[in-house]
Amino acid sequence: MDLDQNILRSDEQTIFRLRGLYENYGYRRFKMSKFEAYDLYVRNKDFLVSDRMITFTDARGVLMALKPDVTLSIIKNTRENEPGPRKVYYNETVYRSGKGDEGFQEIMQTGLECIGELDLYHIYEVTALAVRSLAAISPDYVLDVSHVGLVSGFMEAAGVAEEDYPEVMAAVRSKNLAALDSFCQSRNLSGTVRALLERLVTTYGTMESVLADLAPLCVGGKKTREAWEELNSLCALLKANGLGDNVYLDFSVEGNMDYYSGIAFRGFLKNLSAGVLSGGQYDKMVEKMGKRCGAIGFAIYLNELERLGPAQPAFDTDVLVLYDSTTDLTALTTKLSDLARQGKRTLARQQAGGDLRAKEILDLRGGAKA
């Protein structure tokens, strides 16, 4: 019997579609425990959305935490020098508090990670799967892309000290030109330098158009040139495969420079102000955990999809069977069993009406035969 997707909730339908998508690209499911040693998270707390965790002591006396993140567990369980990149996807619940929240939330995530010796193809593949994942949820989506190398290269060219990067990036993330101007004034930066930094705030558009505008600014420094070339190659591959129309370049996409090393992206759906997908290339995180390889991946926050409302099937049932006191109950129940074996959703009622939508109505009232 074929699975009737109409019986699945909206988030279940999404998981079902994405699982098929990821497995078609060679990703295998990663399943983890609900908790990990607290030490894993506290050593990498800057990588987490929040450093607040639900903890307990197990029977061995080891302090454990309900998992606030999946990526760290995947890195921890990845061996170096595996043949080819390790490609895994997951459907897991994480437990975390948001910024300013007092309580904790159960957040259902699905996502994937590609860890190992990476090349441009792997960067393209994960970015393309981020695009395809958003498209599988809704046709009204946008994937905003940034590149840590390009952002840090611009700041180096502007003469911004490394300890000032967080202040500049806070202004860039909030697209706050006033805060950026205040920073430039406090450091006595020239008008030319200010204009260069302002590009980080004001730049937004399709990858192809923005990269063309930025090309003259990226020829001098090695870091900016390499980042521009990688983005340009990625843009060409997405365009060649019909995936570039909804992909935009936006430097406000957050990518912690202590952990991310290249592409960073965030996905949005129409009518949802918060992003539903985030990810990027986090080689520095893997290196910090003592493993010499690259890594790129993303997570989709399924809880956010609840704001879109439940999925509405075209019909509430396949067959509405009407009966009354004259109906032969043996014939009625036999007919219902037969329809169920055919995989049809069936509802027996004494009368039609209301808001019920049925593909077919079978009327067994008045002694009519099935």
Salt bridges, closest charged atoms under 4 A:
ASP4 OD2 - ARG345 NE 3.08
ASP11 OD2 - ARG9 NH2 3.25
GLU12 OE2 - ARG9 NH1 3.16
GLU23 OE2 - ARG19 NE 3.61
GLU36 OE1 - LYS76 NZ 2.60
ASP39 OD2 - ARG43 NE 2.63
ASP58 OD2 - ARG60 NH2 2.55
GLU80 OE1 - ARG292 NH2 3.87
GLU92 OE1 - LYS67 NZ 3.23
ASP119 OD1 - HIS122 ND1 2.92
GLU125 OE1 - LYS87 NZ 3.23
GLU156 OE2 - LYS223 NZ 2.75
ASP164 OD1 - ARG187 NH2 3.04
GLU167 OE1 - ARG187 NH2 3.61
ASP181 OD1 - ARG194 NH1 3.32
GLU208 OE2 - LYS239 NZ 3.01
GLU226 OE2 - LYS222 NZ 2.68
GLU230 OE1 - HIS147 NE2 2.75
ASP250 OD1 - LYS175 NZ 3.04
GLU254 OE2 - ARG173 NE 3.92
GLU304 OE1 - ARG307 NE 3.03
ASP316 OD1 - ARG357 NH2 3.12
ASP318 OD1 - ARG345 NH2 3.58
ASP318 OD1 - LYS359 NZ 3.41
ASP338 OD1 - ARG341 NH2 3.84
ASP363 OD2 - ARG365 NH2 2.92
